[in-house]
Amino acid sequence: MGNLTDRQKKKIIADYLQTESYRATARLNKVSDRTVKRIVQQDVDFAQKAAQKKAENTADMLRYMESRRAQAQEAIDVYLHALTAPDKVEAATLSQIASHIFISHFPF
């Protein structure tokens, strides 16, 4: 770690914030997992950076979900219509109906 420049250490921290994995960050920077862990733990601003990155990711995801809301609702309507079509229900086996009921009530 003593041979790493300040720039390399900053890149390691930035990569770790992105990957959230010591191993993946180590591979990206051709250093050991322990080196990554040591650099991250020694960065006094790391907790603040991590919290900021998490908040940014959450905001990005919420914006994305909101931008897709109408499309998702339309898709759900199409699938619900198909799942509740009388001819489809009549043609379904008991096993298929049971699976559908279980999955629709206990999504994973």
N, C-alpha and C positions, 0 to 999 in steps of 0.2 A: 504494500500500500504506500510505502514511503516514496516509491518511484512514480506514482501517479501525479499528474499535474492537477491544479485546481480545476481546470476545464474538464479533465477526465472525471474527476470526482463529481462535478456538477452534472455531467452527462449521466453518470451512474445513478445519481439521485433522481434525475428526471425520468430515466428509464424505469427505475423501481416504482415511481409514482404511477407510471403507465401500466407496467406489468403486474405490480403487486406480488412479485415473486423474486426471491433472492436468486434462485437457480436460473430463471429466464434472463434476469438482468446480468448475471455473471456470464452467461453464454454470449449475450449481445456485446459485452465489453471485454471478453476474453480475460476474465479474472475469476478468482474462486468465489464460491458462495459466501465464505467467511469474510472475504474482503468487502463484498457488497454490504453484508450485514453490519460490519464495523463502520463503514462510511456512513450508512444510513443512521445508525445509532449515534454517531458522533455529530451529526448535523443538528444543531440546536433549533433550527427553524423547521425541522422535518414535520413535526406534528401539525404545525400551522399549514405547511404546504400540502400535507395529506388531506387535511380537512377542507382546504380550499379546492383541491382537485376533486374530492368527493362531492362537494356542493356543485361544482361546475358540471360534473357528470350527471348528477341528479337533475339539474336544470335542463341540460341537453336532452335527456331522456323524456322529461315531461313535455318539452317543446315538440319533440318528435311524436310522442303519443298524441298530443293535441292536434298536430298536423294530419294525423292519420285517422282521427276519430270518425269522420263521416264515412270513410272507406271501410273501416272496421265494422261500423254499424250496418252498412249495406251488406257486407259479407255475412255477418251474423244473420241478417234477415233472409238472405238467399239460402243459407244452410238450414236455418230453422224451417223454412218453407219446404225444403227437400226432405228433411227428417220427419216432418209431420204430414206429408202428402199421403192421403188414404191408400192409394195403390201401393206405395212403398211400404207402408206399415203392414198392409195385408200380405205382401210378398215376403216380408222379413220372417226369419226363423225365430223361435223363442230365444235361442242363444243370442242372436243379433239384437233383439229387443232388450234383453237383460243387460248385455254389454253396453248398449247405448244409454240405458237408464243409469247404470253404475257410473259410467264415464261422465255423464252430464251432471251427476250429483256429487261426484268426488274427483274433480279434475286435479291432475298432478302438475 
